[in-house]
Amino acid sequence: MNAELRIDEVGYWTEVKLAILDEYAKPYNQILHARKMKTIYIDGFAGAGHHRSKGTGRLIEGSPLRALNVQPPFDSLHFVDIDKARVEELQRISRDRLNVKVHRGDCNRVLLKDVFPAISYERYERALCILDPYGLHLDWQVIKAAGESQVMDVFLNFPVMDMNMNVFWANPDRVSAASQKRMTRFWGDESWRSAAYEPVPGLFGEMEEKASIKRVVAAFQDRLKKHAGFKFVPTPIPMRNSKTAIVYFLFFAAQKAVAEDIVKYIFDKYRDYGVGTNG
């Protein structure tokens, strides 16, 4: 292992997310292979391939390693990361797999320029895309391109902790221009403002009041269907830390009802993890 490599410490909610991905990947490949389609795995923020558990200190397999071991297997896999040491580790763990391509660079550029254009509906190719940034580092154009391609199922991290800390303040006028710009880039336009704030009567006229995160999440769910082109977007699952605070919402978006049905079943299984217990 590269001496410069920094292994991320992750909470148990990450292990829950990994379990969800595992439980979806197997039937995904089974169903599509039965229909003579090629399956492609895309990890936009792949990391090093493994993590260290905050609770126990043990090394756990991350999404790239798990994707490499899914049975039945993916026909090809793309791992993307911006960090040199992580990319080298991804290359090391996949060096015996000729069907793996490791990309170093900004996920937003790499996916739009190199990965998405190479996937063809006409060649019976379908992709499972994981977009799991730590914060507001994802460009809406990537989400929209995935939806409009008609070939991708997407698991998407909706980073509400970053949003609450840096964007959704009680007084929106105090939010920095840089944070507002990041939010607009993730959301796709400035309509996030009407989701995050609602007009209320005040002493000197109408005021803006911070809306509930439930309202914001519902607006983004609607946006994935109306503006990104996904036909099915089930209610996302909240991923909580050990204090039960929501770290992010895990969204799923797809084009087929069967995909939504499978994910609804999986989400319902894990939906209450972190509520009054550590799982």
Buried (B, 14 or more C-beta within 10 A) or exposed (E): EEEEBEBBEBBBBBBBBBBBBBBBBEBBBEBBBEEEBBBBBBBBBBBBBBBBBBBEEEEBBBBBBBBBEBEBBBBBBBBBBBBEBBBBBBBBBBEEEEEBBBBBBBBBBBBBEBBBEEBEEEEEBBBBBBBBBBBBBBBBBBBBBBBEBEBBBBBBBBBBBBBBEBBBBEEBEEBEEEBBEBBBBBBBEEEBBEBBBEEEEEEEEEEBEBBEBEBBBBBBBEBBBEBBBBBBBBBBBBBBBBEEEBBBBBBBBBBEEEBBEBBBEBBEBBBEBBEEEEB
